[in-house]
Amino acid sequence: MGLTLKEILYTFEKIENKIAYHKQFLTDLDAAIGDGDHGINLNKGFRVAKEKIKDRDFKDWGEIFKTVGMAIVSSVGGASGPLYGTAFMKASMLGKGKTEITMEDFRDILKVSIDGIKMRGKGEKGDKTMLDALIPAYDEVNYGIENNLSELNTLKNSVEAARNGVEYTKLIAARKGRASYLGDRSIGHQDPGATSSLMILEVVFDTVNELRS
């Protein structure tokens, strides 16, 4: 993987672009079972983050992740701001003194992000949240590393696992957040947080594929 600081900044730029492009879709998903602001809020958060990291020199990727996390926390309301902000800020602690993200780093980023989201949101896999995409993705990255799969195949498998996780959220009732108020009426709707998490994982795969192919 070996993403350099410049390539990490490029990846965040592509994440912002993808969230902006799908802003209405994410908002519509949230409108069906939540507050109807997920896409709008996340778009704002990543747009602010993009401005904060633009034209700056960073000494390690920990600083980049911390800047992104703080920008999201400070600019995004609702549940997504604290959850995504926590994920990036927890991950930032791993990047102190590091100028590249390896596959092992990416696995650890997912792990601490998941732990942070669990701590903040008190959720688990199967609650119809972003964890239903992130946990399967982490499992595939860990499997790929332990079994010496190629980096691109590992990332591709992680995206597919996250995509399956998003599909799974359609089959279950929400147990966290505003959607939990609907009970069984939330069944049939995919979770917007899991969907935006999938989009970020897709960008990581697409970017590595673009830069390393």
C-alpha positions as CSV (number, residue, x, y, z in Angstrom):
1,M,0.0,0.0,0.0
2,G,2.6,2.5,1.2
3,L,0.5,5.6,0.7
4,T,2.7,8.7,1.0
5,L,1.6,11.9,2.7
6,K,0.8,13.5,-0.7
7,E,-1.2,10.4,-1.7
8,I,-3.1,10.4,1.6
9,L,-4.1,14.1,1.0
10,Y,-5.2,13.1,-2.5
11,T,-7.3,10.3,-1.0
12,F,-9.0,12.6,1.3
13,E,-9.7,15.0,-1.6
14,K,-11.4,12.1,-3.5
15,I,-13.4,11.1,-0.4
16,E,-14.7,14.7,-0.2
17,N,-15.6,14.6,-3.9
18,K,-17.4,11.3,-3.5
19,I,-19.4,12.3,-0.5
20,A,-20.3,15.6,-2.2
21,Y,-21.5,13.7,-5.3
22,H,-23.7,11.4,-3.2
23,K,-24.8,14.0,-0.7
24,Q,-28.5,13.8,-1.8
25,F,-28.5,10.0,-1.9
26,L,-27.2,9.8,1.6
27,T,-29.6,12.4,2.8
28,D,-32.5,10.6,1.2
29,L,-31.5,7.3,2.9
30,D,-31.4,9.2,6.2
31,A,-34.7,10.9,5.6
32,A,-36.4,7.5,5.5
33,I,-35.3,6.4,8.9
34,G,-33.5,9.3,10.6
35,D,-33.1,13.0,10.7
36,G,-32.6,13.4,7.0
37,D,-29.3,15.2,7.3
38,H,-26.5,12.6,7.0
39,G,-25.4,13.5,3.5
40,I,-25.7,17.2,4.1
41,N,-23.7,17.0,7.4
42,L,-21.0,14.7,6.1
43,N,-20.6,16.8,3.0
44,K,-20.1,19.8,5.1
45,G,-17.6,18.0,7.4
46,F,-15.4,16.7,4.7
47,R,-15.6,20.0,2.8
48,V,-14.3,21.8,5.9
49,A,-11.6,19.1,6.4
50,K,-10.5,19.6,2.8
51,E,-10.0,23.3,3.4
52,K,-8.1,22.6,6.6
53,I,-5.6,20.2,5.0
54,K,-5.2,22.1,1.7
55,D,-1.8,23.7,1.0
56,R,-0.4,22.6,4.3
57,D,2.8,20.7,5.0
58,F,2.3,17.8,7.4
59,K,5.2,16.0,9.1
60,D,3.2,12.7,9.5
61,W,-0.1,11.2,8.6
62,G,-1.2,11.4,12.3
63,E,-1.4,15.2,11.8
64,I,-3.6,14.8,8.7
65,F,-6.0,12.5,10.4
66,K,-6.2,14.7,13.5
67,T,-6.9,17.7,11.4
68,V,-9.7,15.9,9.5
69,G,-11.2,14.5,12.7
70,M,-11.3,17.9,14.4
71,A,-12.7,19.6,11.4
72,I,-15.6,17.0,11.2
73,V,-16.3,17.2,15.0
74,S,-16.4,21.0,15.0
75,S,-18.5,21.4,11.9
76,V,-20.9,18.4,11.8
77,G,-24.0,18.0,13.9
78,G,-26.1,14.9,14.6
79,A,-24.5,11.5,15.2
80,S,-22.2,11.4,12.2
81,G,-19.9,14.2,13.3
82,P,-18.9,12.7,16.7
83,L,-18.7,9.2,15.3
84,Y,-16.6,10.0,12.2
85,G,-14.6,12.6,14.1
86,T,-13.8,10.1,16.8
87,A,-12.7,7.5,14.2
88,F,-10.2,9.8,12.6
89,M,-8.9,11.2,15.8
90,K,-8.4,7.7,17.3
91,A,-6.6,6.7,14.1
92,S,-4.4,9.8,14.2
93,M,-2.7,8.5,17.3
94,L,-1.3,5.6,15.2
95,G,0.3,8.0,12.7
96,K,2.7,9.9,14.8
97,G,6.1,10.0,13.1
98,K,4.8,8.0,10.1
99,T,5.0,9.3,6.6
100,E,3.4,6.3,4.9
101,I,0.3,4.2,5.5
102,T,1.0,0.5,5.1
103,M,-1.6,-2.3,4.8
104,E,-0.9,-3.1,8.4
105,D,-1.5,0.6,9.3
106,F,-4.8,0.5,7.4
107,R,-5.9,-2.6,9.4
108,D,-5.0,-0.8,12.6
109,I,-6.8,2.4,11.5
110,L,-9.9,0.3,11.0
111,K,-9.5,-1.4,14.3
112,V,-9.1,1.7,16.4
113,S,-11.8,3.5,14.4
114,I,-14.2,0.7,15.1
115,D,-13.3,0.7,18.8
116,G,-13.8,4.4,19.0
117,I,-17.2,4.3,17.3
118,K,-18.3,1.5,19.6
119,M,-17.2,3.5,22.6
120,R,-18.9,6.7,21.4
121,G,-22.1,5.2,20.0
122,K,-22.4,2.2,22.3
123,G,-23.2,0.1,19.2
124,E,-22.2,-3.3,17.9
125,K,-22.4,-5.2,14.6
126,G,-26.0,-6.0,13.9
127,D,-27.4,-2.7,15.3
128,K,-27.9,-1.2,11.7
129,T,-25.0,1.3,11.9
130,M,-21.8,2.1,10.2
131,L,-20.2,-0.8,12.1
132,D,-22.1,-3.3,9.9
133,A,-19.9,-2.1,7.0
134,L,-16.6,-1.4,8.9
135,I,-16.3,-4.6,11.0
136,P,-16.6,-7.0,8.0
137,A,-14.1,-4.7,6.1
138,Y,-11.7,-4.9,8.9
139,D,-12.0,-8.7,9.1
140,E,-11.2,-9.0,5.4
141,V,-8.1,-6.7,5.7
142,N,-6.9,-8.7,8.7
143,Y,-7.5,-12.0,6.8
144,G,-5.7,-10.7,3.7
145,I,-2.6,-9.7,5.7
146,E,-2.5,-13.0,7.7
147,N,-2.8,-15.0,4.5
148,N,-0.4,-13.0,2.4
149,L,-3.0,-11.9,-0.2
150,S,-2.1,-9.1,-2.5
151,E,-2.9,-5.6,-1.3
152,L,-5.4,-4.9,-4.1
153,N,-7.2,-8.2,-3.6
154,T,-7.3,-7.5,0.2
155,L,-8.8,-4.0,-0.3
156,K,-11.2,-5.3,-3.0
157,N,-12.4,-8.0,-0.6
158,S,-12.8,-5.5,2.2
159,V,-15.0,-3.3,0.0
160,E,-17.1,-6.3,-1.0
161,A,-17.6,-7.3,2.6
162,A,-18.6,-3.7,3.5
163,R,-21.1,-3.7,0.6
164,N,-22.6,-7.0,1.9
165,G,-22.8,-5.4,5.3
166,V,-24.8,-2.5,3.8
167,E,-27.1,-4.9,2.1
168,Y,-27.5,-6.7,5.5
169,T,-28.7,-3.5,7.1
170,K,-31.8,-3.6,4.9
171,L,-32.8,-6.9,6.6
172,I,-32.6,-5.8,10.3
173,A,-34.3,-3.4,12.6
174,A,-32.3,-0.4,13.9
175,R,-31.2,-0.6,17.5
176,K,-29.3,2.7,17.7
177,G,-30.0,6.3,16.9
178,R,-33.2,8.0,15.6
179,A,-33.9,5.0,13.4
180,S,-34.3,2.8,16.5
181,Y,-37.5,4.7,17.2
182,L,-39.1,3.1,14.2
183,G,-38.4,-0.4,15.3
184,D,-39.4,-3.0,12.7
185,R,-40.5,-0.2,10.4
186,S,-36.8,0.5,9.8
187,I,-36.5,-2.9,8.1
188,G,-36.2,-2.6,4.3
189,H,-34.1,0.5,4.5
190,Q,-30.3,0.5,4.3
191,D,-28.3,2.4,6.9
192,P,-26.9,5.7,5.7
193,G,-23.9,5.5,8.0
194,A,-22.9,2.1,6.7
195,T,-23.4,3.4,3.2
196,S,-21.1,6.4,3.7
197,S,-18.5,4.1,5.3
198,L,-18.7,1.9,2.3
199,M,-18.1,4.9,0.0
200,I,-14.9,5.8,1.9
201,L,-13.6,2.3,1.7
202,E,-14.4,2.3,-2.1
203,V,-12.3,5.5,-2.4
204,V,-9.4,3.8,-0.6
205,F,-9.5,0.8,-3.0
206,D,-10.0,3.0,-6.1
207,T,-7.1,5.3,-5.1
208,V,-4.7,2.5,-4.4
209,N,-5.7,0.8,-7.6
210,E,-5.2,4.0,-9.5
211,L,-1.8,4.8,-8.0
212,R,-0.3,1.3,-8.0
213,S,-1.7,-0.3,-11.2
